[in-house]
């Protein structure tokens, strides 16, 4: 049996791939477990500076929860992993992505629905193919979209978030771009190259500064400005060797040689 998640680390980029194209990369207990493990590994790996999240196939980034598996759980009267929001013995997938210290770039395409759309929302940057079909159909199946119900109103106007959640409608790449739910839209055949080039551009920047930006942006949500400005969200790039290297490289008119220290 092939792995439901495939990981490759190259050039300080960890590429994590959902690998169930025959099932539209839907989320099973196994896939979620493997995906959390991959995100956690990238979080702790000092050689990883940027994470790319992508999927195999041409039809779907992730069409949400595998409802066949849910039906099996229902038939055996066993609780599904996400039955209690943010509870239980398993690490919550979306929380793991949000709290990953490294920037996470999602390459999304085709059906990106339900838990798949929530997975995309958890990422820091979303690059979309022009065939994107994005939405939260949980309301049509009796699920809760717990993560989206919290994140969407923080990202877009509350009324617009309510519309997407209450109706369960699917939006196009163009509408997702208009709502700033994605950062960029490209032709489907350019998605892989565009995402790779974007990630390579991030790796060219100071890795500790990238981590600082993500930590500050995540941890200061909802804090008063005065308190947020005084939060020392590690790592502190001002005290790093990379900060000295950045200054030296500028004065010497050369490319910085970052060490993430």
MARTOR-906664 format. One record per residue (C-alpha): chain; x, y negated, z negated; residue in three letters; residue number from 1. Coordinates in nm, 3 decimals, decimal comma, always signed. Layout:
node kette=A&east=X&north=Y&up=Z&rest=ALA&nr=NUM
...
//
This chain:
node kette=A&east=+0,000&north=+0,000&up=+0,000&rest=UNK&nr=1
node kette=A&east=+0,140&north=-0,339&up=+0,098&rest=UNK&nr=2
node kette=A&east=+0,180&north=-0,617&up=-0,157&rest=UNK&nr=3
node kette=A&east=-0,111&north=-0,858&up=-0,172&rest=UNK&nr=4
node kette=A&east=+0,136&north=-1,142&up=-0,234&rest=UNK&nr=5
node kette=A&east=+0,473&north=-1,173&up=-0,060&rest=UNK&nr=6
node kette=A&east=+0,750&north=-1,402&up=-0,189&rest=UNK&nr=7
node kette=A&east=+1,058&north=-1,529&up=-0,008&rest=UNK&nr=8
node kette=A&east=+1,313&north=-1,775&up=-0,151&rest=UNK&nr=9
node kette=A&east=+1,537&north=-1,955&up=+0,096&rest=UNK&nr=10
node kette=A&east=+1,706&north=-2,294&up=+0,086&rest=UNK&nr=11
node kette=A&east=+1,556&north=-2,381&up=-0,256&rest=UNK&nr=12
node kette=A&east=+1,204&north=-2,318&up=-0,118&rest=UNK&nr=13
node kette=A&east=+0,990&north=-2,036&up=-0,254&rest=UNK&nr=14
node kette=A&east=+0,734&north=-1,936&up=+0,009&rest=UNK&nr=15
node kette=A&east=+0,444&north=-1,747&up=-0,149&rest=UNK&nr=16
node kette=A&east=+0,211&north=-1,577&up=+0,098&rest=UNK&nr=17
node kette=A&east=-0,138&north=-1,437&up=+0,042&rest=UNK&nr=18
node kette=A&east=-0,132&north=-1,107&up=+0,226&rest=UNK&nr=19
node kette=A&east=-0,487&north=-0,974&up=+0,269&rest=UNK&nr=20
node kette=A&east=-0,573&north=-1,108&up=+0,615&rest=UNK&nr=21
node kette=A&east=-0,809&north=-0,817&up=+0,687&rest=UNK&nr=22
node kette=A&east=-1,021&north=-0,937&up=+0,390&rest=UNK&nr=23
node kette=A&east=-0,978&north=-1,309&up=+0,462&rest=UNK&nr=24
node kette=A&east=-0,722&north=-1,325&up=+0,180&rest=UNK&nr=25
node kette=A&east=-0,998&north=-1,309&up=-0,078&rest=UNK&nr=26
node kette=A&east=-0,900&north=-1,305&up=-0,443&rest=UNK&nr=27
node kette=A&east=-0,889&north=-0,967&up=-0,613&rest=UNK&nr=28
node kette=A&east=-0,772&north=-0,899&up=-0,966&rest=UNK&nr=29
node kette=A&east=-0,451&north=-0,759&up=-0,820&rest=UNK&nr=30
node kette=A&east=-0,388&north=-1,053&up=-0,588&rest=UNK&nr=31
node kette=A&east=-0,447&north=-1,301&up=-0,869&rest=UNK&nr=32
node kette=A&east=-0,213&north=-1,111&up=-1,099&rest=UNK&nr=33
node kette=A&east=+0,060&north=-1,100&up=-0,833&rest=UNK&nr=34
node kette=A&east=+0,008&north=-1,465&up=-0,743&rest=UNK&nr=35
node kette=A&east=+0,034&north=-1,582&up=-1,104&rest=UNK&nr=36
node kette=A&east=+0,353&north=-1,377&up=-1,141&rest=UNK&nr=37
node kette=A&east=+0,498&north=-1,538&up=-0,826&rest=UNK&nr=38
node kette=A&east=+0,411&north=-1,889&up=-0,944&rest=UNK&nr=39
node kette=A&east=+0,555&north=-1,822&up=-1,289&rest=UNK&nr=40
node kette=A&east=+0,875&north=-1,684&up=-1,133&rest=UNK&nr=41
node kette=A&east=+0,913&north=-1,997&up=-0,919&rest=UNK&nr=42
node kette=A&east=+0,848&north=-2,214&up=-1,224&rest=UNK&nr=43
node kette=A&east=+1,137&north=-2,054&up=-1,414&rest=UNK&nr=44
node kette=A&east=+1,380&north=-2,009&up=-1,123&rest=UNK&nr=45
node kette=A&east=+1,636&north=-2,292&up=-1,126&rest=UNK&nr=46
node kette=A&east=+1,719&north=-2,215&up=-0,762&rest=UNK&nr=47
node kette=A&east=+1,361&north=-2,302&up=-0,658&rest=UNK&nr=48
node kette=A&east=+1,295&north=-2,671&up=-0,610&rest=UNK&nr=49
node kette=A&east=+0,976&north=-2,658&up=-0,399&rest=UNK&nr=50
node kette=A&east=+0,699&north=-2,399&up=-0,358&rest=UNK&nr=51
node kette=A&east=+0,503&north=-2,341&up=-0,037&rest=UNK&nr=52
node kette=A&east=+0,173&north=-2,155&up=-0,061&rest=UNK&nr=53
node kette=A&east=+0,050&north=-2,004&up=+0,265&rest=UNK&nr=54
node kette=A&east=-0,153&north=-1,709&up=+0,394&rest=UNK&nr=55
node kette=A&east=-0,129&north=-1,440&up=+0,658&rest=UNK&nr=56
node kette=A&east=-0,380&north=-1,418&up=+0,939&rest=UNK&nr=57
node kette=A&east=-0,557&north=-1,672&up=+1,158&rest=UNK&nr=58
node kette=A&east=-0,908&north=-1,681&up=+1,016&rest=UNK&nr=59
node kette=A&east=-0,872&north=-1,783&up=+0,652&rest=UNK&nr=60
node kette=A&east=-0,632&north=-1,926&up=+0,399&rest=UNK&nr=61
node kette=A&east=-0,855&north=-1,777&up=+0,129&rest=UNK&nr=62
node kette=A&east=-1,230&north=-1,724&up=+0,148&rest=UNK&nr=63
node kette=A&east=-1,272&north=-1,711&up=-0,229&rest=UNK&nr=64
node kette=A&east=-1,342&north=-1,423&up=-0,465&rest=UNK&nr=65
node kette=A&east=-1,363&north=-1,073&up=-0,320&rest=UNK&nr=66
node kette=A&east=-1,734&north=-1,013&up=-0,375&rest=UNK&nr=67
node kette=A&east=-1,700&north=-0,641&up=-0,305&rest=UNK&nr=68
node kette=A&east=-1,474&north=-0,613&up=-0,608&rest=UNK&nr=69
node kette=A&east=-1,716&north=-0,827&up=-0,810&rest=UNK&nr=70
node kette=A&east=-1,997&north=-0,587&up=-0,717&rest=UNK&nr=71
node kette=A&east=-1,783&north=-0,294&up=-0,834&rest=UNK&nr=72
node kette=A&east=-1,728&north=-0,469&up=-1,167&rest=UNK&nr=73
node kette=A&east=-2,102&north=-0,535&up=-1,194&rest=UNK&nr=74
node kette=A&east=-2,182&north=-0,171&up=-1,122&rest=UNK&nr=75
node kette=A&east=-1,944&north=-0,054&up=-1,393&rest=UNK&nr=76
node kette=A&east=-2,060&north=-0,329&up=-1,629&rest=UNK&nr=77
node kette=A&east=-1,700&north=-0,455&up=-1,667&rest=UNK&nr=78
node kette=A&east=-1,631&north=-0,827&up=-1,695&rest=UNK&nr=79
node kette=A&east=-1,458&north=-0,999&up=-1,405&rest=UNK&nr=80
node kette=A&east=-1,139&north=-1,188&up=-1,483&rest=UNK&nr=81
node kette=A&east=-1,292&north=-1,533&up=-1,444&rest=UNK&nr=82
node kette=A&east=-1,617&north=-1,468&up=-1,633&rest=UNK&nr=83
node kette=A&east=-1,510&north=-1,691&up=-1,921&rest=UNK&nr=84
node kette=A&east=-1,351&north=-2,014&up=-1,797&rest=UNK&nr=85
node kette=A&east=-0,989&north=-2,054&up=-1,912&rest=UNK&nr=86
node kette=A&east=-1,026&north=-1,763&up=-2,156&rest=UNK&nr=87
node kette=A&east=-0,907&north=-1,405&up=-2,179&rest=UNK&nr=88
node kette=A&east=-0,572&north=-1,228&up=-2,176&rest=UNK&nr=89
node kette=A&east=-0,478&north=-1,326&up=-1,821&rest=UNK&nr=90
node kette=A&east=-0,305&north=-1,649&up=-1,722&rest=UNK&nr=91
node kette=A&east=-0,551&north=-1,864&up=-1,528&rest=UNK&nr=92
node kette=A&east=-0,434&north=-1,888&up=-1,166&rest=UNK&nr=93
node kette=A&east=-0,526&north=-2,252&up=-1,107&rest=UNK&nr=94
node kette=A&east=-0,376&north=-2,361&up=-1,437&rest=UNK&nr=95
node kette=A&east=-0,053&north=-2,179&up=-1,347&rest=UNK&nr=96
node kette=A&east=-0,028&north=-2,372&up=-1,020&rest=UNK&nr=97
node kette=A&east=-0,105&north=-2,708&up=-1,182&rest=UNK&nr=98
node kette=A&east=+0,152&north=-2,645&up=-1,456&rest=UNK&nr=99
node kette=A&east=+0,425&north=-2,512&up=-1,225&rest=UNK&nr=100
node kette=A&east=+0,717&north=-2,751&up=-1,276&rest=UNK&nr=101
node kette=A&east=+0,798&north=-2,755&up=-0,904&rest=UNK&nr=102
node kette=A&east=+0,592&north=-2,934&up=-0,636&rest=UNK&nr=103
node kette=A&east=+0,352&north=-2,691&up=-0,468&rest=UNK&nr=104
node kette=A&east=+0,265&north=-2,752&up=-0,102&rest=UNK&nr=105
node kette=A&east=-0,035&north=-2,565&up=+0,041&rest=UNK&nr=106
node kette=A&east=-0,071&north=-2,482&up=+0,410&rest=UNK&nr=107
node kette=A&east=-0,445&north=-2,430&up=+0,448&rest=UNK&nr=108
node kette=A&east=-0,649&north=-2,327&up=+0,750&rest=UNK&nr=109
node kette=A&east=-0,971&north=-2,163&up=+0,855&rest=UNK&nr=110
node kette=A&east=-1,201&north=-2,052&up=+0,577&rest=UNK&nr=111
node kette=A&east=-1,080&north=-2,215&up=+0,256&rest=UNK&nr=112
node kette=A&east=-1,377&north=-2,159&up=+0,032&rest=UNK&nr=113
node kette=A&east=-1,470&north=-2,115&up=-0,333&rest=UNK&nr=114
node kette=A&east=-1,169&north=-1,990&up=-0,526&rest=UNK&nr=115
node kette=A&east=-0,958&north=-2,050&up=-0,216&rest=UNK&nr=116
node kette=A&east=-1,058&north=-2,416&up=-0,210&rest=UNK&nr=117
node kette=A&east=-0,990&north=-2,437&up=-0,584&rest=UNK&nr=118
node kette=A&east=-0,648&north=-2,284&up=-0,526&rest=UNK&nr=119
node kette=A&east=-0,579&north=-2,556&up=-0,269&rest=UNK&nr=120
node kette=A&east=-0,697&north=-2,826&up=-0,513&rest=UNK&nr=121
node kette=A&east=-0,451&north=-2,698&up=-0,772&rest=UNK&nr=122
node kette=A&east=-0,160&north=-2,765&up=-0,536&rest=UNK&nr=123
node kette=A&east=+0,016&north=-3,101&up=-0,520&rest=UNK&nr=124
node kette=A&east=+0,013&north=-3,147&up=-0,142&rest=UNK&nr=125
node kette=A&east=-0,234&north=-3,001&up=+0,107&rest=UNK&nr=126
node kette=A&east=-0,147&north=-2,981&up=+0,477&rest=UNK&nr=127
node kette=A&east=-0,444&north=-2,858&up=+0,678&rest=UNK&nr=128
node kette=A&east=-0,496&north=-2,708&up=+1,020&rest=UNK&nr=129
node kette=A&east=-0,765&north=-2,868&up=+1,234&rest=UNK&nr=130
node kette=A&east=-0,977&north=-2,551&up=+1,211&rest=UNK&nr=131
node kette=A&east=-1,024&north=-2,593&up=+0,835&rest=UNK&nr=132
node kette=A&east=-1,363&north=-2,502&up=+0,686&rest=UNK&nr=133
node kette=A&east=-1,349&north=-2,623&up=+0,325&rest=UNK&nr=134
node kette=A&east=-1,611&north=-2,595&up=+0,056&rest=UNK&nr=135
node kette=A&east=-1,747&north=-2,461&up=-0,270&rest=UNK&nr=136
node kette=A&east=-2,029&north=-2,213&up=-0,201&rest=UNK&nr=137
node kette=A&east=-2,037&north=-2,089&up=-0,562&rest=UNK&nr=138
node kette=A&east=-2,378&north=-2,250&up=-0,613&rest=UNK&nr=139
node kette=A&east=-2,517&north=-2,012&up=-0,349&rest=UNK&nr=140
node kette=A&east=-2,382&north=-1,705&up=-0,531&rest=UNK&nr=141
node kette=A&east=-2,434&north=-1,792&up=-0,896&rest=UNK&nr=142
node kette=A&east=-2,069&north=-1,861&up=-0,979&rest=UNK&nr=143
node kette=A&east=-1,943&north=-2,170&up=-1,161&rest=UNK&nr=144
node kette=A&east=-1,647&north=-2,325&up=-0,974&rest=UNK&nr=145
node kette=A&east=-1,514&north=-2,419&up=-1,317&rest=UNK&nr=146
node kette=A&east=-1,185&north=-2,561&up=-1,191&rest=UNK&nr=147
node kette=A&east=-1,342&north=-2,755&up=-0,904&rest=UNK&nr=148
node kette=A&east=-1,612&north=-2,897&up=-1,131&rest=UNK&nr=149
node kette=A&east=-1,334&north=-3,059&up=-1,336&rest=UNK&nr=150
node kette=A&east=-1,086&north=-3,149&up=-1,061&rest=UNK&nr=151
node kette=A&east=-1,310&north=-3,278&up=-0,783&rest=UNK&nr=152
node kette=A&east=-1,455&north=-3,573&up=-0,981&rest=UNK&nr=153
node kette=A&east=-1,096&north=-3,673&up=-1,067&rest=UNK&nr=154
node kette=A&east=-0,993&north=-3,671&up=-0,702&rest=UNK&nr=155
node kette=A&east=-1,290&north=-3,822&up=-0,518&rest=UNK&nr=156
node kette=A&east=-1,597&north=-4,032&up=-0,616&rest=UNK&nr=157
node kette=A&east=-1,821&north=-3,849&up=-0,860&rest=UNK&nr=158
node kette=A&east=-2,124&north=-3,868&up=-0,632&rest=UNK&nr=159
node kette=A&east=-1,929&north=-3,716&up=-0,344&rest=UNK&nr=160
node kette=A&east=-1,793&north=-3,444&up=-0,570&rest=UNK&nr=161
node kette=A&east=-2,146&north=-3,370&up=-0,689&rest=UNK&nr=162
node kette=A&east=-2,268&north=-3,348&up=-0,330&rest=UNK&nr=163
node kette=A&east=-2,004&north=-3,088&up=-0,240&rest=UNK&nr=164
node kette=A&east=-2,066&north=-2,884&up=-0,556&rest=UNK&nr=165
node kette=A&east=-2,446&north=-2,913&up=-0,568&rest=UNK&nr=166
node kette=A&east=-2,503&north=-2,829&up=-0,200&rest=UNK&nr=167
node kette=A&east=-2,220&north=-2,582&up=-0,147&rest=UNK&nr=168
node kette=A&east=-2,178&north=-2,725&up=+0,202&rest=UNK&nr=169
node kette=A&east=-1,866&north=-2,670&up=+0,409&rest=UNK&nr=170
node kette=A&east=-1,670&north=-2,968&up=+0,543&rest=UNK&nr=171
node kette=A&east=-1,432&north=-2,996&up=+0,836&rest=UNK&nr=172
node kette=A&east=-1,066&north=-3,091&up=+0,831&rest=UNK&nr=173
node kette=A&east=-1,157&north=-3,440&up=+0,948&rest=UNK&nr=174
node kette=A&east=-1,398&north=-3,497&up=+0,660&rest=UNK&nr=175
node kette=A&east=-1,151&north=-3,349&up=+0,411&rest=UNK&nr=176
node kette=A&east=-0,892&north=-3,597&up=+0,538&rest=UNK&nr=177
node kette=A&east=-1,138&north=-3,887&up=+0,512&rest=UNK&nr=178
node kette=A&east=-1,206&north=-3,786&up=+0,150&rest=UNK&nr=179
node kette=A&east=-0,830&north=-3,758&up=+0,079&rest=UNK&nr=180
node kette=A&east=-0,875&north=-3,393&up=-0,015&rest=UNK&nr=181
node kette=A&east=-0,594&north=-3,310&up=+0,227&rest=UNK&nr=182
node kette=A&east=-0,282&north=-3,512&up=+0,299&rest=UNK&nr=183
node kette=A&east=-0,246&north=-3,433&up=+0,667&rest=UNK&nr=184
node kette=A&east=-0,426&north=-3,251&up=+0,947&rest=UNK&nr=185
node kette=A&east=-0,236&north=-3,085&up=+1,232&rest=UNK&nr=186
node kette=A&east=-0,322&north=-2,847&up=+1,516&rest=UNK&nr=187
node kette=A&east=-0,344&north=-2,491&up=+1,389&rest=UNK&nr=188
node kette=A&east=-0,044&north=-2,379&up=+1,593&rest=UNK&nr=189
node kette=A&east=+0,169&north=-2,649&up=+1,428&rest=UNK&nr=190
node kette=A&east=+0,071&north=-2,580&up=+1,067&rest=UNK&nr=191
node kette=A&east=+0,361&north=-2,348&up=+0,982&rest=UNK&nr=192
node kette=A&east=+0,631&north=-2,572&up=+1,130&rest=UNK&nr=193
node kette=A&east=+0,481&north=-2,888&up=+0,983&rest=UNK&nr=194
node kette=A&east=+0,466&north=-2,735&up=+0,634&rest=UNK&nr=195
node kette=A&east=+0,821&north=-2,602&up=+0,660&rest=UNK&nr=196
node kette=A&east=+0,952&north=-2,941&up=+0,771&rest=UNK&nr=197
node kette=A&east=+0,762&north=-3,115&up=+0,492&rest=UNK&nr=198
node kette=A&east=+0,901&north=-2,880&up=+0,228&rest=UNK&nr=199
node kette=A&east=+1,254&north=-2,922&up=+0,367&rest=UNK&nr=200
node kette=A&east=+1,211&north=-3,297&up=+0,337&rest=UNK&nr=201
node kette=A&east=+1,121&north=-3,260&up=-0,031&rest=UNK&nr=202
node kette=A&east=+1,423&north=-3,037&up=-0,094&rest=UNK&nr=203
node kette=A&east=+1,643&north=-3,316&up=+0,044&rest=UNK&nr=204
node kette=A&east=+1,532&north=-3,534&up=-0,249&rest=UNK&nr=205
node kette=A&east=+1,651&north=-3,518&up=-0,610&rest=UNK&nr=206
node kette=A&east=+1,492&north=-3,204&up=-0,761&rest=UNK&nr=207
node kette=A&east=+1,477&north=-3,331&up=-1,119&rest=UNK&nr=208
node kette=A&east=+1,304&north=-3,648&up=-1,001&rest=UNK&nr=209
node kette=A&east=+1,045&north=-3,437&up=-0,819&rest=UNK&nr=210
node kette=A&east=+0,982&north=-3,239&up=-1,139&rest=UNK&nr=211
node kette=A&east=+0,958&north=-3,560&up=-1,340&rest=UNK&nr=212
node kette=A&east=+0,700&north=-3,704&up=-1,101&rest=UNK&nr=213
node kette=A&east=+0,487&north=-3,390&up=-1,121&rest=UNK&nr=214
node kette=A&east=+0,514&north=-3,368&up=-1,499&rest=UNK&nr=215
node kette=A&east=+0,424&north=-3,733&up=-1,549&rest=UNK&nr=216
node kette=A&east=+0,138&north=-3,722&up=-1,301&rest=UNK&nr=217
node kette=A&east=-0,007&north=-3,410&up=-1,464&rest=UNK&nr=218
node kette=A&east=+0,050&north=-3,485&up=-1,832&rest=UNK&nr=219
node kette=A&east=-0,056&north=-3,851&up=-1,832&rest=UNK&nr=220
node kette=A&east=-0,401&north=-3,784&up=-1,685&rest=UNK&nr=221
node kette=A&east=-0,654&north=-3,968&up=-1,900&rest=UNK&nr=222
node kette=A&east=-0,393&north=-4,128&up=-2,126&rest=UNK&nr=223
node kette=A&east=-0,391&north=-4,504&up=-2,192&rest=UNK&nr=224
node kette=A&east=-0,123&north=-4,678&up=-1,985&rest=UNK&nr=225
node kette=A&east=+0,082&north=-4,778&up=-2,290&rest=UNK&nr=226
node kette=A&east=+0,094&north=-4,419&up=-2,414&rest=UNK&nr=227
node kette=A&east=+0,161&north=-4,279&up=-2,066&rest=UNK&nr=228
node kette=A&east=+0,459&north=-4,510&up=-2,012&rest=UNK&nr=229
node kette=A&east=+0,613&north=-4,385&up=-2,337&rest=UNK&nr=230
node kette=A&east=+0,568&north=-4,017&up=-2,260&rest=UNK&nr=231
node kette=A&east=+0,904&north=-3,848&up=-2,206&rest=UNK&nr=232
node kette=A&east=+0,800&north=-3,569&up=-1,975&rest=UNK&nr=233
node kette=A&east=+1,113&north=-3,359&up=-1,924&rest=UNK&nr=234
node kette=A&east=+1,336&north=-3,341&up=-1,735&rest=UNK&nr=235
node kette=A&east=+1,473&north=-3,694&up=-1,767&rest=UNK&nr=236
node kette=A&east=+1,646&north=-3,778&up=-1,436&rest=UNK&nr=237
node kette=A&east=+1,800&north=-4,095&up=-1,578&rest=UNK&nr=238
node kette=A&east=+2,038&north=-3,885&up=-1,788&rest=UNK&nr=239
node kette=A&east=+2,117&north=-3,629&up=-1,518&rest=UNK&nr=240
node kette=A&east=+2,427&north=-3,555&up=-1,316&rest=UNK&nr=241
node kette=A&east=+2,209&north=-3,586&up=-1,008&rest=UNK&nr=242
node kette=A&east=+2,137&north=-3,951&up=-1,087&rest=UNK&nr=243
node kette=A&east=+2,512&north=-4,020&up=-1,093&rest=UNK&nr=244
node kette=A&east=+2,552&north=-3,819&up=-0,772&rest=UNK&nr=245
node kette=A&east=+2,276&north=-4,020&up=-0,605&rest=UNK&nr=246
node kette=A&east=+2,447&north=-4,349&up=-0,685&rest=UNK&nr=247
node kette=A&east=+2,786&north=-4,217&up=-0,574&rest=UNK&nr=248
node kette=A&east=+2,644&north=-4,082&up=-0,248&rest=UNK&nr=249
node kette=A&east=+2,483&north=-4,417&up=-0,170&rest=UNK&nr=250
node kette=A&east=+2,805&north=-4,610&up=-0,231&rest=UNK&nr=251
node kette=A&east=+3,007&north=-4,356&up=-0,032&rest=UNK&nr=252
node kette=A&east=+2,751&north=-4,353&up=+0,251&rest=UNK&nr=253
node kette=A&east=+2,700&north=-3,976&up=+0,244&rest=UNK&nr=254
node kette=A&east=+2,423&north=-3,726&up=+0,179&rest=UNK&nr=255
node kette=A&east=+2,376&north=-3,645&up=-0,191&rest=UNK&nr=256
node kette=A&east=+2,475&north=-3,298&up=-0,310&rest=UNK&nr=257
node kette=A&east=+2,207&north=-3,222&up=-0,566&rest=UNK&nr=258
node kette=A&east=+2,269&north=-2,969&up=-0,843&rest=UNK&nr=259
node kette=A&east=+1,938&north=-2,993&up=-1,038&rest=UNK&nr=260
node kette=A&east=+2,140&north=-3,085&up=-1,348&rest=UNK&nr=261
//
